Amino acid sequence: SELGQGTVIAAVAACLSDKEESVQDAAAQALMGLSRPGDETALRAVIERLGDRASQNRCAALRALAHLADRGNPAAIAVVAERLEDSLAKVRATAAASLRKLAERGDRNAIACV
């Protein structure tokens, strides 16, 4: 059922905040397997993690978002672009890599972000 799937996606997304990077990466992989590209439930769950206090959790969420959002998705591009201003270089670099995966070639909105 749709409700059950949403609950599973939310539970897996919570693992993006695990202290172990291997668990974060496994959660990102699982979300990609459970969700269709553009799945709103998965996208919302991942976007919620972009503001996490722990930098590794922000990075895991950025990597997952780059895989879950449709290429050219303006909302995803906007939230990833916000992380280009992160206080930590590691998060900014992950945001830039995610932006490259999300943006269409010549995307003026994405270009304006950098």
DSSP file (Angstrom, degrees, kcal/mol; ACC not computed):
  #  RESIDUE AA STRUCTURE BP1 BP2  ACC     N-H-->O    O-->H-N    N-H-->O    O-->H-N    TCO  KAPPA ALPHA  PHI   PSI    X-CA   Y-CA   Z-CA
    1    1 A S     >        0   0    0      0, 0.0     4,-2.3     0, 0.0     5,-0.2   0.000 360.0 360.0 360.0 155.8    0.0    0.0    0.0
    2    2 A E  H  >  +     0   0    0      1,-0.2     4,-2.3     2,-0.2     5,-0.2   0.898 360.0  51.0 -58.6 -43.8    1.0    3.6   -0.6
    3    3 A L  H  > S+     0   0    0      1,-0.2     4,-2.0     2,-0.2    -1,-0.2   0.920 110.6  48.5 -63.4 -44.2    0.9    4.4    3.2
    4    4 A G  H  > S+     0   0    0      1,-0.2     4,-2.2     2,-0.2    -1,-0.2   0.901 110.6  50.9 -62.0 -41.5    3.1    1.4    4.0
    5    5 A Q  H  X S+     0   0    0     -4,-2.3     4,-2.6     1,-0.2    -1,-0.2   0.904 109.0  51.5 -62.9 -41.6    5.6    2.3    1.3
    6    6 A G  H  X S+     0   0    0     -4,-2.3     4,-2.3     1,-0.2    -1,-0.2   0.882 109.2  50.6 -62.9 -38.2    5.8    5.9    2.7
    7    7 A T  H  X S+     0   0    0     -4,-2.0     4,-2.2     2,-0.2    -2,-0.2   0.906 111.2  48.1 -65.8 -42.4    6.5    4.5    6.2
    8    8 A V  H  X S+     0   0    0     -4,-2.2     4,-2.6     2,-0.2     5,-0.2   0.929 111.8  49.6 -63.5 -45.4    9.3    2.3    4.9
    9    9 A I  H  X S+     0   0    0     -4,-2.6     4,-2.7     1,-0.2    -2,-0.2   0.910 111.0  49.5 -61.7 -42.6   10.8    5.2    3.0
   10   10 A A  H  X S+     0   0    0     -4,-2.3     4,-1.7     2,-0.2    -1,-0.2   0.899 111.5  49.4 -63.3 -40.5   10.7    7.4    6.0
   11   11 A A  H  X S+     0   0    0     -4,-2.2     4,-0.7     2,-0.2    -2,-0.2   0.913 113.5  45.3 -65.6 -43.0   12.3    4.7    8.2
   12   12 A V  H >< S+     0   0    0     -4,-2.6     3,-1.1     1,-0.2     4,-0.3   0.907 109.9  55.3 -67.0 -40.8   15.1    4.2    5.6
   13   13 A A  H >< S+     0   0    0     -4,-2.7     3,-1.9     1,-0.3     4,-0.2   0.844  98.1  63.1 -61.5 -33.5   15.6    7.9    5.2
   14   14 A A  H >< S+     0   0    0     -4,-1.7     3,-1.6     1,-0.3    -1,-0.3   0.804  92.2  65.8 -60.8 -27.8   16.1    8.2    9.0
   15   15 A C  G X< S+     0   0    0     -3,-1.1     3,-1.6    -4,-0.7    -1,-0.3   0.624  80.3  78.8 -71.0 -12.2   19.2    6.0    8.5
   16   16 A L  G <  S+     0   0    0     -3,-1.9    -1,-0.3    -4,-0.3    44,-0.2   0.705  91.6  54.8 -65.1 -17.5   20.7    8.9    6.5
   17   17 A S  G <  S+     0   0    0     -3,-1.6    -1,-0.3    -4,-0.2    -2,-0.2   0.288  79.5 126.7 -98.4   8.9   21.5   10.4    9.9
   18   18 A D    <   -     0   0    0     -3,-1.6     6,-0.1     2,-0.1    -3,-0.0  -0.311  67.9-125.4 -63.8 150.9   23.3    7.4   11.3
   19   19 A K  S    S+     0   0    0      4,-0.1     2,-0.5     5,-0.0    -1,-0.1   0.740  91.7  80.5 -71.3 -21.3   26.8    8.1   12.7
   20   20 A E  S >> S-     0   0    0      1,-0.1     4,-2.0     2,-0.0     3,-0.5  -0.760  70.9-150.4 -91.2 124.9   28.3    5.5   10.4
   21   21 A E  H 3> S+     0   0    0     -2,-0.5     4,-2.7     1,-0.2     5,-0.2   0.839  97.5  59.3 -61.5 -33.0   28.9    6.6    6.8
   22   22 A S  H 3> S+     0   0    0      2,-0.2     4,-2.0     1,-0.2    -1,-0.2   0.871 106.3  47.8 -64.7 -35.3   28.5    3.0    5.6
   23   23 A V  H <> S+     0   0    0     -3,-0.5     4,-2.6     2,-0.2    -2,-0.2   0.903 110.9  51.6 -69.9 -41.3   24.9    3.0    7.0
   24   24 A Q  H  X S+     0   0    0     -4,-2.0     4,-2.3     1,-0.2    -2,-0.2   0.935 111.9  46.2 -59.0 -46.8   24.2    6.4    5.4
   25   25 A D  H  X S+     0   0    0     -4,-2.7     4,-2.5     1,-0.2    -1,-0.2   0.890 111.5  51.4 -65.2 -39.2   25.4    5.1    2.1
   26   26 A A  H  X S+     0   0    0     -4,-2.0     4,-2.7     2,-0.2    -1,-0.2   0.895 109.8  50.6 -63.8 -39.3   23.3    1.9    2.5
   27   27 A A  H  X S+     0   0    0     -4,-2.6     4,-2.7     2,-0.2    -2,-0.2   0.913 109.9  49.7 -64.4 -42.0   20.3    4.0    3.3
   28   28 A A  H  X S+     0   0    0     -4,-2.3     4,-2.0     2,-0.2    -2,-0.2   0.923 112.7  47.1 -62.0 -43.7   20.8    6.2    0.2
   29   29 A Q  H  X S+     0   0    0     -4,-2.5     4,-1.8     1,-0.2    -2,-0.2   0.912 112.1  50.3 -63.3 -42.4   21.2    3.0   -1.9
   30   30 A A  H  X S+     0   0    0     -4,-2.7     4,-2.6     1,-0.2     5,-0.2   0.906 108.3  52.4 -63.7 -41.3   18.0    1.5   -0.4
   31   31 A L  H  X S+     0   0    0     -4,-2.7     4,-2.2     1,-0.2    -1,-0.2   0.901 108.0  51.7 -61.1 -39.6   16.0    4.7   -1.0
   32   32 A M  H  < S+     0   0    0     -4,-2.0    -1,-0.2     1,-0.2    -2,-0.2   0.873 113.3  45.1 -65.0 -34.7   17.1    4.6   -4.6
   33   33 A G  H  < S+     0   0    0     -4,-1.8    -2,-0.2     1,-0.2    -1,-0.2   0.839 117.4  43.2 -76.0 -33.5   15.9    1.0   -4.8
   34   34 A L  H  < S+     0   0    0     -4,-2.6     2,-0.3    -5,-0.1    -2,-0.2   0.765 110.4  61.8 -81.1 -26.7   12.6    1.6   -3.0
   35   35 A S  S  < S-     0   0    0     -4,-2.2     3,-0.1    -5,-0.2   -30,-0.0  -0.729  74.1-129.2-110.1 148.6   11.7    4.8   -4.7
   36   36 A R    >   -     0   0    0     -2,-0.3     3,-2.3     1,-0.1     6,-0.1  -0.647  51.3 -85.3 -81.5 149.6   10.9    5.8   -8.2
   37   37 A P  T 3  S+     0   0    0      0, 0.0    32,-0.2     0, 0.0     3,-0.1  -0.347 121.1  22.5 -54.4 133.9   12.8    8.8   -9.5
   38   38 A G  T 3  S+     0   0    0     30,-3.3     2,-0.3     1,-0.3    31,-0.1   0.487  81.5 163.1  85.7   3.1   10.9   11.9   -8.4
   39   39 A D    <>  -     0   0    0     -3,-2.3     4,-2.6    29,-0.3    -1,-0.3  -0.404  30.5-151.2 -59.1 116.1    9.1   10.1   -5.5
   40   40 A E  H  > S+     0   0    0     -2,-0.3     4,-2.7     1,-0.2     5,-0.2   0.855  90.9  53.8 -62.8 -38.5    7.8   12.9   -3.4
   41   41 A T  H  > S+     0   0    0      2,-0.2     4,-2.1     1,-0.2    -1,-0.2   0.941 113.1  42.7 -63.0 -47.0    7.9   11.0   -0.1
   42   42 A A  H  > S+     0   0    0      2,-0.2     4,-2.4     1,-0.2     5,-0.2   0.914 114.0  51.5 -65.4 -43.0   11.6   10.0   -0.6
   43   43 A L  H  X S+     0   0    0     -4,-2.6     4,-2.9     1,-0.2     5,-0.2   0.933 110.7  47.9 -61.0 -45.9   12.5   13.5   -1.8
   44   44 A R  H  X S+     0   0    0     -4,-2.7     4,-2.1     1,-0.2    -1,-0.2   0.922 111.7  50.6 -60.6 -43.6   10.9   15.2    1.3
   45   45 A A  H  X S+     0   0    0     -4,-2.1     4,-0.7    -5,-0.2    -1,-0.2   0.900 114.5  43.5 -61.9 -41.4   12.6   12.7    3.6
   46   46 A V  H >< S+     0   0    0     -4,-2.4     3,-1.0     1,-0.2     4,-0.5   0.916 110.7  53.9 -71.2 -43.5   16.0   13.4    2.1
   47   47 A I  H >< S+     0   0    0     -4,-2.9     3,-1.4     1,-0.3     4,-0.3   0.862 101.5  60.7 -61.0 -35.6   15.5   17.2    1.9
   48   48 A E  H >< S+     0   0    0     -4,-2.1     3,-0.7     1,-0.3    -1,-0.3   0.812 101.1  55.4 -59.4 -29.1   14.7   17.2    5.6
   49   49 A R  G X< S+     0   0    0     -3,-1.0     3,-1.7    -4,-0.7    -1,-0.3   0.604  84.3  83.2 -81.3 -11.6   18.2   15.8    6.3
   50   50 A L  G <  S+     0   0    0     -3,-1.4    -1,-0.2    -4,-0.5    -2,-0.2   0.743  90.9  50.8 -66.4 -21.0   19.9   18.6    4.4
   51   51 A G  G <  S+     0   0    0     -3,-0.7    -1,-0.3    -4,-0.3    -2,-0.1   0.304  80.6 135.8 -96.8   9.2   19.8   20.8    7.5
   52   52 A D    <   -     0   0    0     -3,-1.7     6,-0.1     1,-0.1    -3,-0.0  -0.208  60.0-130.1 -57.9 145.7   21.2   18.2    9.9
   53   53 A R  S    S+     0   0    0      4,-0.1     2,-0.4     5,-0.0    -1,-0.1   0.847  89.5  79.6 -66.1 -33.8   23.9   19.4   12.3
   54   54 A A  S >> S-     0   0    0      1,-0.1     4,-1.6   -37,-0.1     3,-0.7  -0.639  74.1-147.1 -82.2 126.7   26.3   16.6   11.4
   55   55 A S  H 3> S+     0   0    0     -2,-0.4     4,-2.4     1,-0.2     5,-0.2   0.855  96.9  58.0 -61.9 -36.8   28.1   17.4    8.1
   56   56 A Q  H 3> S+     0   0    0      1,-0.2     4,-2.2     2,-0.2    -1,-0.2   0.840 105.7  51.2 -64.8 -30.2   28.3   13.7    7.1
   57   57 A N  H <> S+     0   0    0     -3,-0.7     4,-2.2     2,-0.2    -1,-0.2   0.873 108.5  50.4 -73.0 -37.2   24.5   13.5    7.3
   58   58 A R  H  X S+     0   0    0     -4,-1.6     4,-2.2     2,-0.2    -2,-0.2   0.908 111.7  49.4 -63.7 -40.7   24.2   16.6    5.1
   59   59 A C  H  X S+     0   0    0     -4,-2.4     4,-2.5     2,-0.2    -2,-0.2   0.918 110.0  49.9 -64.5 -43.6   26.6   14.9    2.6
   60   60 A A  H  X S+     0   0    0     -4,-2.2     4,-2.4     1,-0.2    -1,-0.2   0.910 111.3  49.4 -61.9 -41.4   24.6   11.6    2.6
   61   61 A A  H  X S+     0   0    0     -4,-2.2     4,-2.6     2,-0.2    -1,-0.2   0.892 110.0  51.1 -65.6 -39.1   21.4   13.5    2.0
   62   62 A L  H  X S+     0   0    0     -4,-2.2     4,-2.0     2,-0.2    -2,-0.2   0.915 110.6  48.5 -63.8 -42.8   23.0   15.5   -0.9
   63   63 A R  H  X S+     0   0    0     -4,-2.5     4,-1.0     1,-0.2    -2,-0.2   0.921 113.6  47.1 -64.1 -42.5   24.2   12.2   -2.5
   64   64 A A  H >X S+     0   0    0     -4,-2.4     4,-2.2     1,-0.2     3,-0.7   0.917 110.0  52.8 -65.0 -42.5   20.8   10.6   -2.1
   65   65 A L  H 3X S+     0   0    0     -4,-2.6     4,-2.5     1,-0.3    -1,-0.2   0.884 103.0  58.0 -61.5 -38.7   19.0   13.7   -3.5
   66   66 A A  H 3< S+     0   0    0     -4,-2.0    -1,-0.3     1,-0.2    -2,-0.2   0.814 114.3  38.7 -61.8 -29.0   21.2   13.7   -6.6
   67   67 A H  H << S+     0   0    0     -4,-1.0    -1,-0.2    -3,-0.7    -2,-0.2   0.768 118.7  45.8 -90.6 -28.3   20.0   10.2   -7.4
   68   68 A L  H  < S+     0   0    0     -4,-2.2   -30,-3.3    -5,-0.1   -29,-0.3   0.814  96.6  78.0 -87.6 -32.1   16.4   10.5   -6.3
   69   69 A A  S  < S-     0   0    0     -4,-2.5     2,-0.1    -5,-0.2     3,-0.1  -0.500  87.8-106.9 -81.1 147.2   15.4   13.8   -8.0
   70   70 A D    >   -     0   0    0     -2,-0.2     3,-2.1     1,-0.1     6,-0.1  -0.449  45.9 -94.4 -66.0 143.0   14.7   14.0  -11.7
   71   71 A R  T 3  S+     0   0    0      1,-0.3    32,-0.2    -2,-0.1    31,-0.1  -0.379 114.3  21.8 -57.9 133.2   17.4   15.7  -13.7
   72   72 A G  T 3  S+     0   0    0     30,-3.8    -1,-0.3     1,-0.3    31,-0.1   0.453  80.2 156.7  86.3   1.0   16.5   19.3  -14.1
   73   73 A N    <>  -     0   0    0     -3,-2.1     4,-2.5    29,-0.2    -1,-0.3  -0.466  31.4-156.3 -62.8 111.4   14.2   19.4  -11.0
   74   74 A P  H  > S+     0   0    0      0, 0.0     4,-2.1     0, 0.0    -1,-0.2   0.853  89.0  51.7 -64.2 -35.1   14.2   23.1  -10.1
   75   75 A A  H  > S+     0   0    0      2,-0.2     4,-2.1     1,-0.2     5,-0.2   0.921 112.2  46.0 -66.7 -42.8   13.2   22.5   -6.4
   76   76 A A  H  > S+     0   0    0      1,-0.2     4,-2.3     2,-0.2     5,-0.2   0.914 112.1  51.5 -65.1 -42.6   16.0   19.9   -5.9
   77   77 A I  H  X S+     0   0    0     -4,-2.5     4,-2.5     1,-0.2    -1,-0.2   0.903 109.1  51.9 -60.3 -41.2   18.5   22.2   -7.7
   78   78 A A  H  X S+     0   0    0     -4,-2.1     4,-1.4     2,-0.2    -2,-0.2   0.919 111.5  44.2 -64.1 -45.1   17.5   25.1   -5.4
   79   79 A V  H  X S+     0   0    0     -4,-2.1     4,-0.8     2,-0.2    -1,-0.2   0.860 115.0  49.1 -72.0 -32.8   18.0   23.1   -2.1
   80   80 A V  H >< S+     0   0    0     -4,-2.3     3,-0.9     1,-0.2     4,-0.4   0.914 107.4  55.7 -67.7 -41.3   21.3   21.6   -3.3
   81   81 A A  H >< S+     0   0    0     -4,-2.5     3,-1.4     1,-0.3     4,-0.3   0.836  98.6  61.9 -60.8 -33.3   22.5   25.1   -4.3
   82   82 A E  H >< S+     0   0    0     -4,-1.4     3,-1.5     1,-0.3    -1,-0.3   0.855  97.4  58.4 -59.7 -34.0   21.8   26.3   -0.7
   83   83 A R  G X< S+     0   0    0     -3,-0.9     3,-1.7    -4,-0.8    -1,-0.3   0.611  84.7  78.7 -74.4 -11.3   24.4   23.8    0.5
   84   84 A L  G <  S+     0   0    0     -3,-1.4    -1,-0.3    -4,-0.4    -2,-0.2   0.680  94.0  52.4 -66.1 -15.1   27.0   25.5   -1.7
   85   85 A E  G <  S+     0   0    0     -3,-1.5    -1,-0.3    -4,-0.3    -2,-0.2   0.260  82.6 135.0-100.8   9.2   27.1   28.1    1.1
   86   86 A D    <   -     0   0    0     -3,-1.7     6,-0.1     1,-0.1    -3,-0.0  -0.181  64.6-123.2 -58.8 151.9   27.7   25.5    3.8
   87   87 A S  S    S+     0   0    0      4,-0.0     2,-0.4     5,-0.0    -1,-0.1   0.697  92.4  71.0 -71.3 -18.4   30.3   26.3    6.4
   88   88 A L  S  > S-     0   0    0      1,-0.1     4,-2.1   -33,-0.0     3,-0.3  -0.857  72.6-144.4-107.9 134.5   32.3   23.1    5.6
   89   89 A A  H  > S+     0   0    0     -2,-0.4     4,-2.8     1,-0.2     5,-0.2   0.854  99.8  60.0 -60.4 -37.2   34.2   22.5    2.4
   90   90 A K  H  > S+     0   0    0      1,-0.2     4,-2.0     2,-0.2    -1,-0.2   0.904 108.3  44.2 -59.8 -42.3   33.3   18.8    2.4
   91   91 A V  H  > S+     0   0    0     -3,-0.3     4,-2.6     2,-0.2    -1,-0.2   0.900 112.6  51.8 -70.6 -40.9   29.6   19.7    2.2
   92   92 A R  H  X S+     0   0    0     -4,-2.1     4,-2.3     2,-0.2    -2,-0.2   0.907 110.6  48.9 -61.3 -40.9   30.1   22.4   -0.4
   93   93 A A  H  X S+     0   0    0     -4,-2.8     4,-2.2     2,-0.2    -1,-0.2   0.903 111.7  48.4 -65.7 -41.3   32.1   19.9   -2.6
   94   94 A T  H  X S+     0   0    0     -4,-2.0     4,-2.4    -5,-0.2    -2,-0.2   0.890 111.1  51.5 -65.6 -38.6   29.3   17.3   -2.2
   95   95 A A  H  X S+     0   0    0     -4,-2.6     4,-2.6   -12,-0.2    -2,-0.2   0.909 109.4  49.9 -63.7 -42.0   26.7   19.9   -3.1
   96   96 A A  H  X S+     0   0    0     -4,-2.3     4,-1.9     2,-0.2    -2,-0.2   0.913 111.5  48.1 -63.9 -42.1   28.7   20.9   -6.2
   97   97 A A  H  X S+     0   0    0     -4,-2.2     4,-1.4     1,-0.2    -1,-0.2   0.902 113.1  48.4 -64.5 -40.1   28.9   17.2   -7.3
   98   98 A S  H  X S+     0   0    0     -4,-2.4     4,-1.9     1,-0.2    -2,-0.2   0.889 108.4  54.1 -66.9 -39.2   25.2   16.7   -6.7
   99   99 A L  H  X S+     0   0    0     -4,-2.6     4,-2.7     1,-0.2    -1,-0.2   0.888 104.4  55.1 -62.4 -38.9   24.4   19.9   -8.6
  100  100 A R  H  < S+     0   0    0     -4,-1.9    -1,-0.2     1,-0.2    -2,-0.2   0.878 110.5  46.1 -60.9 -37.2   26.4   18.5  -11.6
  101  101 A K  H  < S+     0   0    0     -4,-1.4    -1,-0.2     1,-0.2    -2,-0.2   0.829 117.8  42.6 -74.2 -31.8   24.2   15.3  -11.6
  102  102 A L  H  < S+     0   0    0     -4,-1.9   -30,-3.8   -31,-0.1   -29,-0.2   0.838  97.0  83.4 -84.7 -35.1   20.9   17.2  -11.2
  103  103 A A  S  < S-     0   0    0     -4,-2.7     2,-0.2   -32,-0.2   -32,-0.1  -0.453  73.4-129.0 -80.1 140.7   21.4   20.1  -13.7
  104  104 A E    >   -     0   0    0     -2,-0.2     3,-2.2     1,-0.1     6,-0.1  -0.517  46.9 -82.3 -74.9 152.6   20.7   19.8  -17.4
  105  105 A R  T 3  S+     0   0    0      1,-0.3     3,-0.1    -2,-0.2    -1,-0.1  -0.380 119.4  11.8 -57.5 127.9   23.5   21.0  -19.6
  106  106 A G  T 3  S+     0   0    0      1,-0.2     2,-0.5    -2,-0.1    -1,-0.3   0.567  83.2 166.5  79.9   9.2   23.3   24.8  -19.9
  107  107 A D    <>  -     0   0    0     -3,-2.2     4,-2.4     1,-0.2    -1,-0.2  -0.434  24.1-158.7 -61.9 111.1   20.7   25.1  -17.1
  108  108 A R  H  > S+     0   0    0     -2,-0.5     4,-2.2     1,-0.2    -1,-0.2   0.854  88.0  53.6 -64.4 -36.5   20.7   28.8  -16.4
  109  109 A N  H  > S+     0   0    0      2,-0.2     4,-1.0     1,-0.2    -1,-0.2   0.928 112.1  43.9 -64.3 -44.3   19.3   28.4  -12.9
  110  110 A A  H  > S+     0   0    0      1,-0.2     4,-0.8     2,-0.2     3,-0.5   0.901 112.9  51.8 -67.4 -40.2   22.0   26.0  -11.9
  111  111 A I  H >< S+     0   0    0     -4,-2.4     3,-0.8     1,-0.2    -1,-0.2   0.891 105.7  55.8 -62.8 -39.4   24.7   28.1  -13.5
  112  112 A A  H 3< S+     0   0    0     -4,-2.2    -1,-0.2     1,-0.2    -2,-0.2   0.782  99.8  61.8 -64.2 -26.6   23.5   31.1  -11.6
  113  113 A C  H 3<        0   0    0     -4,-1.0    -1,-0.2    -3,-0.5    -2,-0.2   0.793 360.0 360.0 -70.2 -28.6   23.9   29.2   -8.3
  114  114 A V    <<        0   0    0     -4,-0.8    -1,-0.2    -3,-0.8    -2,-0.2   0.423 360.0 360.0-103.8 360.0   27.6   28.8   -8.8
